[in-house]
Amino acid sequence: MLGEGVALTALMVAAARAIETHRPDSLARDDYAEHFVRAAPASANWPVHPRDVPDGDANPLWGRLARYFGLRTRVLDDFVLAAGNRQAVLLGAGLDTRAFRLDWPPDSVVFEVDQAPVMAFKHQVLDSLGARPRATRHPVSADLREDWARLLPGFRPDEPTTWLAEGLLLYLPGDAERRLIDTVDRLSAPGSTLAYEVKLVREHPAVRDSPVYTSTKAQTGIDLLALFDDDPRPDSAADLTARGWTTRVHTPFDFTRHHGRGPLPEPHDALAANRWVTATKA
C-alpha cells in the first residue's frame, strides 16, 4: 500500500489528474486516476473533482500545482503521440496510465518501470476495474538507482524508443541521473526520443516558503523539499547534446501560454526553476 515518501507523491499527482479530468477546460483526461486516490487510505479523502477543492484555483496545491500536473500530462501525452514510436519506456512510471489511455500505433510495447510496492498497488486497482491496455504492457519492478535496463523483457535496442522520466529526476541523486541518461543513450536507436522534468538551478531560499510547498505539506503531509535531492544537478541536456541528441529546454509557462491555461509565474515561485526537456536522437 502506498503511504509515504515519493510513492505518496504518485497519489498526489493522480489526484491532480483526476481534478484535471473533471475541469470544463480540461487539458488531459485520466478516468483511472480517481480510483487510485480512493483506493489508498492515505489519500482517500483528497479531492478528485474541482468542486471538492477548498478555494478552487486559488488553492496552491489542488488549484495551481494540480493544474501544473495537468499541463505536464498533456504536454507529455502530445510528445509521446507525436514521436510515433512503437516502443516506450516509462521510467518512474508511478500511477501513469498512458498504456491504457493513449491511442498507440499498432503493435506498440510499453514498459513501465517503478518500485515493487507502487506497481503492486497499481495492478490491484487496475485489475479491480477490469482495465485493458491499448498496447502490449510490461510492468517492471525495479529501483532506478540500480541496474534496471537488464530487466526490460524483450526490449529491442535497434528500434526507436520513446523514453519518459516524468517527475522522476527531482528525487534522484546526481550520479543516478548521470547513469540513467547514459543508459538511455546506450539503448536508444536513431529516432528515439526522451522527455524529462528537472530543476536546473538551486532555488532562492525565499522559495522554500512558497505556498505550493507549505500548502502541500499542510494538506497531504508531503514535504516535497525534503524529498528533492540536494546534490548539484548534472546538466543532462548539455550531455545529451554532446552525444548527438537534438535537445530543447522549456519552461512550464511556455506551454501555459501555448494552451491558454495553466500556471503563470508568480513571486518566489516554486515552479520557476522547473524545466521540461525534450530530446531526439539523430
Legacy VTK file of the C-alpha trace (Angstrom):
# vtk DataFile Version 3.0
C-alpha trace
ASCII
DATASET POLYDATA
POINTS 282 float
0.000 0.000 0.000
1.209 3.492 -0.756
1.624 5.823 2.154
4.977 7.562 2.386
7.799 9.295 0.546
7.984 9.504 -3.219
5.294 6.825 -3.598
2.833 9.154 -1.872
3.569 11.832 -4.439
2.273 9.416 -7.098
-1.108 9.594 -5.376
-0.899 13.385 -5.238
-0.269 13.527 -8.985
-3.115 11.066 -9.573
-5.444 13.339 -7.584
-4.291 16.264 -9.723
-5.037 14.295 -12.901
-8.475 13.389 -11.544
-9.241 17.049 -10.849
-7.974 17.980 -14.309
-10.169 15.308 -15.872
-13.293 16.940 -14.436
-12.430 20.526 -15.363
-14.675 22.030 -18.059
-11.497 23.212 -19.841
-9.554 20.005 -19.196
-6.095 19.699 -20.707
-5.872 15.935 -20.163
-8.221 13.123 -19.214
-7.447 10.145 -16.979
-10.528 8.233 -15.879
-8.429 5.848 -13.774
-6.790 8.500 -11.612
-9.533 8.980 -9.025
-9.718 5.221 -8.419
-6.076 5.185 -7.313
-6.719 8.077 -4.943
-9.780 6.473 -3.364
-8.124 3.049 -3.037
-5.287 4.217 -0.766
-6.122 5.099 2.858
-3.511 7.869 2.844
-5.335 9.746 0.062
-8.936 8.528 0.371
-10.178 11.947 1.491
-8.259 14.028 -1.018
-10.210 15.917 -3.691
-10.706 14.328 -7.097
-13.039 16.949 -8.591
-12.783 20.754 -8.828
-15.896 21.126 -6.686
-14.082 19.341 -3.854
-11.194 21.829 -3.769
-11.219 24.418 -0.979
-10.728 27.884 -2.530
-10.820 26.444 -6.061
-7.942 27.530 -8.296
-6.670 29.798 -5.515
-5.678 26.671 -3.565
-1.860 26.456 -4.019
-1.877 22.636 -4.110
-5.154 21.466 -5.611
-5.527 24.582 -7.741
-2.179 25.837 -9.019
0.078 22.795 -8.575
-2.644 20.417 -9.734
-3.055 22.467 -12.897
0.707 22.244 -13.380
0.481 18.443 -13.245
-2.462 18.509 -15.653
-0.466 20.637 -18.078
2.550 18.333 -17.746
0.351 15.330 -18.501
-0.986 16.972 -21.658
2.450 18.055 -22.882
3.936 14.592 -22.420
0.878 12.890 -23.930
1.363 15.059 -27.012
5.100 14.291 -27.015
4.519 10.532 -26.954
1.915 10.627 -29.718
3.967 12.952 -31.920
7.021 10.687 -31.634
5.015 7.784 -33.048
7.453 5.153 -31.781
6.116 1.662 -31.152
8.353 1.096 -28.138
8.127 3.234 -24.996
9.739 3.086 -21.569
8.135 4.994 -18.694
10.835 5.486 -16.050
9.463 6.037 -12.576
6.053 5.285 -14.069
4.174 5.668 -10.801
0.436 5.615 -11.457
0.838 6.598 -15.116
-1.952 5.114 -17.269
-0.734 6.071 -20.732
-0.702 2.402 -21.750
-4.462 2.442 -21.146
-5.350 5.988 -22.251
-3.428 6.800 -25.413
-4.027 5.671 -28.986
-0.776 3.824 -29.595
0.444 2.751 -33.041
-0.316 -0.903 -33.868
1.944 -3.475 -32.183
3.264 -0.962 -29.631
5.020 -2.135 -26.472
5.076 -0.066 -23.276
7.448 -0.804 -20.396
6.547 0.697 -17.010
9.402 0.799 -14.507
8.951 1.599 -10.818
9.429 0.158 -7.358
7.558 -3.021 -6.439
5.069 -1.531 -3.909
3.946 1.081 -6.429
3.496 -1.495 -9.172
1.619 -3.905 -6.885
-0.834 -1.204 -5.813
-1.308 -0.120 -9.420
-2.053 -3.677 -10.546
-4.548 -4.141 -7.731
-6.560 -1.071 -8.709
-6.425 -1.591 -12.460
-7.340 -5.279 -12.137
-10.330 -4.365 -9.960
-11.544 -2.083 -12.756
-11.009 -4.676 -15.472
-8.745 -2.207 -17.266
-7.246 -3.335 -20.574
-4.163 -1.670 -22.080
-4.166 -0.348 -25.635
-0.623 -1.632 -26.198
1.392 -4.620 -25.028
2.309 -3.627 -21.478
5.275 -4.872 -19.461
5.302 -3.742 -15.814
8.836 -3.914 -14.398
9.571 -3.718 -10.675
12.971 -2.067 -10.264
14.858 0.636 -8.398
16.053 3.216 -10.913
19.133 3.887 -8.803
20.296 0.369 -9.687
20.710 -1.733 -12.857
17.184 -1.706 -14.283
17.900 -1.999 -18.012
18.528 -5.758 -17.938
15.002 -6.262 -16.530
13.143 -4.997 -19.614
11.648 -8.170 -21.146
12.016 -8.281 -24.909
13.329 -4.728 -25.207
14.644 -4.038 -28.733
17.584 -1.592 -28.701
17.565 -1.497 -32.515
14.054 0.043 -32.512
13.417 3.755 -31.853
12.161 4.199 -28.302
10.188 6.923 -26.563
11.508 7.441 -23.028
9.638 9.383 -20.343
11.000 10.378 -16.924
8.042 12.354 -15.622
8.512 13.701 -12.101
11.499 11.416 -11.501
14.846 13.187 -11.691
13.861 15.654 -8.961
14.225 12.810 -6.471
17.325 11.051 -7.819
20.911 11.771 -6.734
23.061 13.393 -9.409
25.081 10.214 -10.007
21.889 8.210 -10.551
20.711 10.792 -13.075
24.014 10.521 -14.952
23.740 6.731 -15.064
20.145 6.937 -16.249
20.999 9.314 -19.080
23.942 7.114 -20.064
21.711 4.021 -20.119
19.017 5.731 -22.165
21.592 6.912 -24.686
23.196 3.453 -24.902
19.847 1.730 -25.509
18.463 4.284 -27.965
18.409 3.742 -31.705
18.267 6.767 -34.036
14.808 8.324 -33.900
14.460 7.696 -30.172
13.018 10.483 -28.062
13.307 11.427 -24.401
11.361 13.811 -22.183
12.051 14.570 -18.547
11.470 17.164 -15.838
14.216 18.689 -13.711
15.092 21.733 -11.616
18.168 23.118 -13.340
19.167 25.646 -10.695
19.079 25.850 -6.919
16.064 27.762 -5.746
16.333 31.036 -3.850
15.860 30.457 -0.102
12.654 32.504 -0.194
11.123 29.895 -2.493
11.198 27.369 0.351
8.319 29.315 1.881
6.292 29.152 -1.335
2.594 28.391 -0.741
2.980 25.439 -3.116
5.354 23.753 -0.668
3.688 24.835 2.573
0.183 24.034 1.340
1.227 20.618 0.030
2.702 19.703 3.401
-0.303 21.038 5.316
-2.939 19.314 3.141
-1.229 15.997 2.400
1.702 15.636 4.787
4.091 15.517 1.812
7.237 17.584 2.373
8.406 17.997 -1.200
11.507 19.922 -0.182
12.633 17.008 1.982
12.140 14.588 -0.931
14.031 16.597 -3.543
17.652 15.529 -3.842
20.060 18.290 -2.803
23.030 17.108 -4.881
24.267 19.553 -7.523
22.336 18.725 -10.656
24.161 17.485 -13.757
23.458 19.328 -16.992
21.851 16.347 -18.704
20.545 18.480 -21.566
24.102 19.525 -22.474
25.265 15.923 -22.062
22.604 14.695 -24.482
23.512 17.401 -26.987
27.148 16.319 -26.798
26.033 12.748 -27.515
24.262 13.810 -30.721
20.731 14.390 -29.482
18.745 17.448 -30.538
17.686 18.897 -27.199
15.203 21.593 -26.227
14.661 23.069 -22.776
11.262 24.553 -21.970
9.675 26.289 -19.002
6.200 25.087 -17.983
4.979 28.609 -18.649
5.860 28.209 -22.352
3.092 25.601 -22.546
0.692 27.616 -20.385
0.904 30.337 -22.990
0.599 27.832 -25.843
-2.551 26.184 -24.455
-4.038 29.325 -22.950
-4.380 27.781 -19.493
-2.130 26.561 -16.722
0.107 28.208 -14.110
1.777 31.559 -14.774
4.837 32.940 -12.956
4.456 34.485 -9.524
6.914 35.940 -6.973
9.191 33.413 -5.216
7.688 30.745 -7.421
8.219 27.047 -6.649
7.714 26.313 -10.359
10.164 28.887 -11.724
13.202 26.574 -11.646
11.353 23.670 -13.283
12.335 22.749 -16.818
10.810 20.235 -19.208
13.478 18.839 -21.510
12.770 17.051 -24.790
15.390 15.358 -26.942
15.589 13.355 -30.160
18.492 11.122 -31.147
19.775 11.637 -34.665
LINES 1 283
282 0 1 2 3 4 5 6 7 8 9 10 11 12 13 14 15 16 17 18 19 20 21 22 23 24 25 26 27 28 29 30 31 32 33 34 35 36 37 38 39 40 41 42 43 44 45 46 47 48 49 50 51 52 53 54 55 56 57 58 59 60 61 62 63 64 65 66 67 68 69 70 71 72 73 74 75 76 77 78 79 80 81 82 83 84 85 86 87 88 89 90 91 92 93 94 95 96 97 98 99 100 101 102 103 104 105 106 107 108 109 110 111 112 113 114 115 116 117 118 119 120 121 122 123 124 125 126 127 128 129 130 131 132 133 134 135 136 137 138 139 140 141 142 143 144 145 146 147 148 149 150 151 152 153 154 155 156 157 158 159 160 161 162 163 164 165 166 167 168 169 170 171 172 173 174 175 176 177 178 179 180 181 182 183 184 185 186 187 188 189 190 191 192 193 194 195 196 197 198 199 200 201 202 203 204 205 206 207 208 209 210 211 212 213 214 215 216 217 218 219 220 221 222 223 224 225 226 227 228 229 230 231 232 233 234 235 236 237 238 239 240 241 242 243 244 245 246 247 248 249 250 251 252 253 254 255 256 257 258 259 260 261 262 263 264 265 266 267 268 269 270 271 272 273 274 275 276 277 278 279 280 281
